[in-house]
Amino acid sequence: MRVARGQWYFLRVLWSEDGLSQRELSARVGTMESTTVVALRSMEKSGLIRRVRSRDDKRRSQVWLTPKAQRLRDELLALARSITDAAEHGIGRADLALFRRLIRQMTVNLDRIKI
């Protein structure tokens, strides 16, 4: 099964905490809600998620992984680990730690920008 990169981010969050609202998913993944809606629509068509209206608030939808998506977890996480290992090959731990710190700081800086 092929999973689009955009879908991967949502799967990772849902594997950790299933049943989030679309708004919560957007916040955790760091995407605009409109982008989230498009990704979730695609994931629903692929049989990876199902959206269920909240009993408390009919305007709110919760997103749940399907058994199909749950079965993909170990395979996709192993694939992600092998890709990360290949990308980090030959780079020392200190350099990787510095790189991660810099990327985190750049993300914080960009998140402060209001456009």
N, C-alpha and C positions, 0 to 999 in steps of 0.2 A: 504494500500500500504506500503510495506517495503522499506525503504531507507537505503542504506549502510552508515556506518559512514563516509567513504571517500566522499560520495556524499553530505552528510549533509554540510560539510564545503563549498563546491561550491554553494550549494543552498543558504546558508546564505549570501554569498557575492553577488550573483546574485539578491536576493530579495532586496538588498539595491541599487544595481547598475547593471541593466540588460544591455546586449549588450557589455560586455567587450571582449577584445581579449583573446585568450588562454594564451598568455604571461602575460597579466595583471592579469588574474585569478591566474596563478601560483604564481605571486609575492604577491598578496593579501592573498592567502591561505597559502603560504610558502611551496610550493611543487616544485619539479623538473618538468620541462615541460613534460618530458616523463611520469611521474606519472599523470599529469593533462590530457594528451591525453588519457590514459587508462580509467581514471574516466569519462571523457566526453563521450567517446565511449559507456561506459556502461549506462550513463545517457540518451544518445540519443536513445539507444535500448529500454530503459524503457519509452520513451516518455516524459522525463522531460525537455529536451533541444533540440534546433535545432541550427546548426552551419551554418552561412551564410558568404560567401566570401565578403570581403570588396570591395566596388566599387572603392575605391581609390588605394588599394594595394591588388592584387589578391593572394598574398602569405599569407595575414592576414585573419583570420577567426574571426568573432564575434560570441559570444555565447548568445543565447536568451532563456529565459524560455518559456515553453509551457503553455497554459492555465491550463493543468493538474498540473504542478509544482506550478503555482500561487495559485491554489485551496488548495494545501497541506500546504501552509504557516502557517495559523493560527493554524491548528491542530498540526503540527510539532513543532512550537514555544511553544505551550502550553505543549506538551510532554517534550520538553527540559527543560522548567521552572520547571515542576514537578520533573524531574530527579535531577536537580540542587538543588531544595529545599530538596529532600531526602538526597542528599550527604552532604548538609550543616547543616542538623539537629543536634542540640546540640552543635554547634560550635559558639562561640561568634563572634560578629562583628569585634572586634579588631584582633582576631586570623585569621579570614578570610582575613582582609585587609593585615595583615603581610604576610600570605600565598601568596596572589596575588602579592604583591610587590616582594617577593622572587622568585616566578616563573617567573615574568617579567624579573628580573635581570639575572636569570639563562638562560633564552632564549636569552637575549642580549649577554651574555657571549658565549653561544654556537654559535650564529650567527657570532661572530668574528673569530671563528676557520676556517681556510682555509685548507681543506684536498685535 
